[in-house]
Amino acid sequence: MFTLRFRVTFAPPAYAEAFRTLRSLLGPIRAQPGCRTTRLLREVEDDSSLTFIEEWRDRGALEEHLHSEAFRKLVAVLEQASEAPEVEIDDVRIRSGVELMESILAHNANEQRDGGAR
């Protein structure tokens, strides 16, 4: 799985339009083959920044997306940013959930009970 993340800062006049446009892209991008999800996040501590996240089943699906009309629209919004966007692409080979947290917590509890030896 591949995760594509953009964190973008906009000047106040451009923020509202950027938010509307990015929000309008969620569905069309999510509908593309191989897209697992899309999310648009507003920054709580920085009201001029947005984070746009996409998850892709595999590299092929990501590559197809990078050539799509929806991605061209996304790039057009990014070009309106007041600062260079932060861009990250993660190749996620393993994804764990609550089971991993429980395992770590149980392991730490056992170590503490056994005298903290590591």
C-alpha positions in Angstrom: 0.0 0.0 0.0 1.1 3.5 -0.7 0.1 6.6 1.3 0.4 10.0 -0.4 0.2 13.0 2.0 0.3 16.7 1.2 0.4 19.3 4.0 -0.3 22.7 2.4 -0.5 26.3 3.8 -2.6 28.9 2.2 -2.9 32.7 2.7 -6.3 33.6 4.2 -8.0 34.7 0.9 -7.0 31.4 -0.9 -7.8 29.0 2.1 -11.6 28.8 1.7 -11.4 28.2 -2.1 -8.6 25.6 -1.6 -10.7 23.8 1.0 -13.7 23.7 -1.2 -11.8 22.4 -4.2 -9.9 19.8 -2.2 -13.1 18.6 -0.6 -14.7 18.3 -4.1 -11.8 16.0 -5.1 -12.3 13.5 -2.3 -15.0 11.5 -4.1 -13.6 11.5 -7.6 -10.2 10.4 -6.3 -11.7 7.7 -4.0 -13.6 6.3 -7.0 -10.4 5.7 -9.0 -9.4 2.0 -9.2 -7.0 1.0 -6.4 -7.8 3.9 -4.1 -8.4 2.7 -0.6 -9.4 6.1 0.9 -8.9 9.9 0.7 -9.1 12.3 3.6 -8.9 16.1 4.0 -7.9 17.3 7.4 -8.0 20.8 8.9 -5.1 21.7 11.2 -6.4 22.5 14.7 -3.4 24.6 15.7 -2.8 26.2 12.3 -5.9 27.5 10.6 -4.1 28.2 7.4 -3.0 24.6 6.7 -4.7 21.6 5.3 -3.6 18.0 4.9 -4.8 15.8 2.0 -4.2 12.1 2.3 -4.6 9.3 -0.2 -4.1 5.6 0.2 -3.4 3.4 -2.8 -3.6 -0.4 -3.0 -0.3 -0.6 -4.9 2.2 1.3 -7.0 0.4 0.7 -10.2 -2.8 2.3 -8.9 -0.8 5.3 -7.6 1.0 5.7 -10.9 -2.4 5.7 -12.7 -3.7 8.3 -10.3 -0.6 10.6 -10.9 -1.7 10.7 -14.6 -5.3 11.5 -13.9 -7.4 14.6 -14.3 -8.2 14.6 -10.6 -4.5 14.7 -9.7 -3.9 17.6 -12.2 -6.7 19.5 -10.3 -5.0 18.6 -7.0 -1.7 20.0 -8.2 -3.4 23.2 -9.4 -4.6 23.7 -5.8 -1.2 23.0 -4.4 0.3 25.6 -6.7 -1.9 28.2 -4.9 -0.1 27.5 -1.6 1.6 30.4 0.2 4.5 28.0 1.1 6.0 25.0 -0.6 3.8 22.0 0.2 5.2 19.2 2.3 4.8 16.0 0.3 5.3 12.5 1.6 4.8 9.1 -0.1 5.0 6.1 2.2 5.4 2.5 1.0 3.5 0.7 3.8 4.4 -3.0 3.8 2.8 -3.8 7.2 -0.1 -2.1 8.9 -0.9 -3.1 12.5 -3.7 -2.1 14.7 -4.8 -2.4 18.3 -3.3 -5.9 18.5 0.2 -4.5 18.3 -0.5 -2.0 21.0 -1.9 -4.7 23.3 1.1 -6.9 22.6 3.6 -4.1 23.4 1.6 -3.1 26.6 1.4 -6.7 27.7 5.2 -7.1 27.1 6.0 -4.0 29.1 3.7 -5.1 31.9 5.4 -8.5 32.0 8.9 -6.8 32.1 7.8 -4.5 35.0 6.4 -7.4 36.9 9.6 -9.4 36.3 11.8 -6.7 37.5 12.3 -4.5 34.5 15.0 -6.7 32.8 15.3 -6.1 29.1 
